C-alpha cells in the first residue's frame, strides 16, 4: 500500500489576494489590512508567516511588540516606522528588520496607500493571539528620517534599487551606500542575488533578499533544509514545485516547504525579479541540495 505524498508547496495568485484587518490588530489600528499568504493553514509551513500589508493615508497601528521577528520591504507609498530609537520614513525599495520584542508602531503620512511585504519568523499564532502585545505610545515628536544605510543609527534598515541588481554597476560609489558586504552580488548562471535582511542587519530567525534572472537564466531542481517564500515583482518565471509546473507573474506568491524540490527559469522577454525569504536562517553548509549532484554520484557509483 502506498500513501499519497504530502503537499509541501502552495501558489497564490495576485488576483486572489484577500485583505482584512488581522486578528488582535483589528481594534488597535486604523486603515490597516493584511493579506496572509503563508500562515498556519499553509501545507508544510511551520516557520514562515508571509503576507502583504496595506495602510491607508492617515492610517496607523498602535505601538506593540511581537514574540517573533518581523522583516519588511516597501512596495508602494510612504510608511513611517516608529521605534524606541526614533522614527524612520520608509519609501519603495527600503527594507528592515524589527527584532523580537522591539516596540514599534506604524503610520502613513502620505497621500496614497502604503503597501509592503512582511515576513515573520517563527510563524505567528492564529490571529497573533499570545505573541503580540501592546505597549505605551512611542515618542513621535521628532520628524521621521529617511533610511541612510551608512548611518549606524539605522543599522536595522537598508535600501535596494534596480541598479543594485546590475553586475555592471557595482562601482565603489554604489558600494559606498552601505558599510557591509550586503552590497556584494552573487552572480551565476544568469542569476543575480543580493542579500537584504540577514544576521549582518540584526536578523536571527530569517533572511530576505532579491533575486533576478536574465533571459534564459535557470536554477536546476534543488531543495533546502528550510522554508522559502517568493513574491514576483517584475516579469514572469516558469517554476516547478515537486514536479508541478506554474507560470508565476507579478504579485503572485509561492511557498516551498522543507524538502520541496523546486526549480526556476526565465522564459522572457526581459528580466524576472522577485523578493525571497527563508526561515530558519540557512546553515553554514549544505543549505542547497541540487538533484544533479546526487544523480551524478549515483551514476559514478554504478
N, C-alpha and C positions, 0 to 999 in steps of 0.2 A: 504494500500500500504506500503510495506517495502523497505527501502533503503539498498544498499549493504554497509557493514561495511568498513570504510576506512582502507587502508593498513597502518600499523604502524611499519613495520619492513622491513629489506632488508638483504639479504645474498649475499656476493661477494666471488667467488672462486678465489684462488690464481692464477690459470691458466688463469684467465680472466683479470688480472691486466694490466692496461694501463698507461704507464708513459709518461709524456710530460712536457716541461718547463711551469711553472704555471704563467699565467697572467702577472702582472706587473714585475715579476722577470725574465721574459723571456730575456729581454735585459740588465739585471743588474746581470747576473750570467754566469758562465762558467762550463759546465759539470753537471748542476743541473736539475733533473727531479723529478716529484711527481705524485704519484697515488692518486687521490682524491676519496676515497671510500665512505665518508659521507660528503655531502655538501648540498647546497640549492636545489638540484634536488632530494634529498633522501626523500621519503614519511615519514612524521612525524618528520623530523629533523628541528629544529629551533635554537637550542643552540649549536649543535655539528658540528665541522669540523674535520674530521679524515682522515689520509692518511699515505702513506709510501713515504719517500724521499730517493733519491739516489744522491750522489755527487761523480763524478769520480776522480781518482787520479790527483792531481794538480788543481782540480776544486775549485771554490769559489763562494760565494754570497756576493754582496756588502752590506755595512753597511746600516741598515734600522731599522725601528720600526713599531709596529702594534698598532691598537686601540683595539686589542683582546689579550688574554693571550695564551701563547704557551707552551706546555709541550712536552718533547721528551724522547724517550727511544732508546738507541743504540742497533741495532740488529747485525751489522757486520761492520768491518773495524774500522778506527780511524777518528774521526771528531774533529776539533778544533772550539770551540765557542769563539769568541772574544766579550768581553763586555767592558763597561766603567770601570769595576773593574779589568780587566785583561783577560788573555786567558786561557781557560781550555781545556785539552785534554780528550776527551770522547772516551771510548772503550766499547765493548759489555758488557751489564749489567748496564752501567751508565745511569742515568736519570736526568732530571732537569726541572725547570720551568723558563720561561722568562716573567717577569711581563709586564703588559700593558705599552706601551710607552718606554720600555727599549731598547736602541740602541744595536744592535748586528750584527755580520756577521759570516759567516761560511767558513771554508777551509778544504781541505783534503790533508794532508801532507804524507799520507801513500801510500802503493803500490797497494792497492786493493780498489774497490769502498766502500764508507761508506754508510750504509743503516740504516735508523732509522724510527721508528713510530713517528708520530706527531699528537698532539691533540690541537685544537684551540677552545676557547670559549670566548665570544659568537661567533656564526658562522660567518666566514668572508663573505664579499660580493663577488659576482661572479668575478673571476679574481683578487681579492684583491683590486678592484677599490674603492678608497675613504677610505680604512682602513690600507694601507701600505704606508710608507713614507720613502724616502731615506735621509741619513744624511752623514756628512763628515766621511772619513775613521777613524776607531778606531785605537789607538796605538797598534802596534803588535811587538815592538822591543824585548820585554821580551819573553823568551821561554815559551810555554804553560805548565801549571802544571796539573798533574793528579788529579782526584777527590779525596778529602780527606773529608769524611763525618763529621769528628770530627773538622775540621778546619772551624771556623765561617766565614772566608772569602769566603768559597764556600757554604754558607748557602742555596743556591738555587739548589744544586746538591746532588746526592747520588748515591749509587751503590747497586745492588741486584744480588745475585747468587743463584744457586740451593740449596746450603747449607742453605741459609736464609729461605727456604721454608720447611725445615725439622724440625718438632717439637722436635726431639731428639737431635738437635744440637744447641739449644738456650742457650749455656753456657755464663758465664759472659764475656769470651774473645770474643765471637761472638757478644754479645750485645754492647761491648765497641767500635765497629766501628762506632757507631752513638751516639749522645748525646741526642736523643729524643725518645719518645715512638713509633716512626715509626719502631723501631726494634721489637716491640711486634707482635706476631702472633695471629690471630683469628682462632681457630680450632674447627670445629663442623661437625658432620655427614660425616666424610671422606673428608672434605673440609678444605683447609688451605688458608688464605687470609693475605697478607702483604701489608700494605699501602706504597706507594712511594711518590706521589705528593699530598699534601693536604695543609691546612692552616698552619700546622707546617713548611712546606717548603716554605711558602710565597704565595701559590696559593689562589685566592679568588673566582674563577669562575668555577672551575672544580676539579676533583680528577683523579688520575691514580694509579692503584695498580695491584698486581699479584695474580692470583687465581690458585690453584692446587687441583685437585680431585684425590684421591686414587681410585683404582678399586672398583666399586660399590658405589662410592660417588654420592650423589643425592641432588639436590636442588629442592624442590617441586614448583608447579606453584605459581607465585607471580608477582607483578608489582610494579612500583615506580612512584613518582611524578617528575621524572627527566628522562633524556635520558641516555642510556648506549650503549657502543660500545665494541666489543670483538674481539681480534685478537689471533688466536690459534698459540702457539709457539712450543708445543710438544704434541704428542699423538693425540687423537681424542675424540670428545664428541657427544653424541646424545642430540639434543636440539629441543624444540618446541617454536614457537613464534605464539601467538594467535591460538594455536592448530595445526599449520603447522609443520610437522616434518622435521628435517635436520640432516645429519651427517656432522659435521664440522671437518676439518683436518688442518694440519699445513699450515699457510699462509692465511687461509680463514678469512674473516672479516664479522661480523654480527652486525646489529644495531637494537635496540629496543627503540621505542619512548615511550613517557609518556602514561601509561595505557596499554601498550602491555604486555599481560600475557605471561611469559616465564618460562621455566624450563630446567634443565640440568641433565645429568647423564653420568657416565664414563663407557662405555662398555668394556674397557680394550682391549688388555693387557697393563699393565703398567699405569703410571700416565697420566693425561692430564693437561696441564698448559697453561694459556692464560693471555694476557695483557687486562685489563679492564679499561674503563674510564666512568666518569659520569659528566653530566652538566645539570643544575647548580649543585653546591655542595649540597649534601643531607641536609635536615632539621635536627634539633636536635632530633626530634621524628617523628615516623610514616614514615620512609623512605622506609620500606618494608611493603607490604600488601599481606600476604600469603592467598591464596584461602582457605586453610584448616581451618584457624581460623574463617572465616566468614561462612563457611559451618557448622562448629561446633556450632556457635552461632545460625544459623537458625534452626538447629536441636534442640538445647536446648530451643529455644522459641516456638517450636512446629509448 
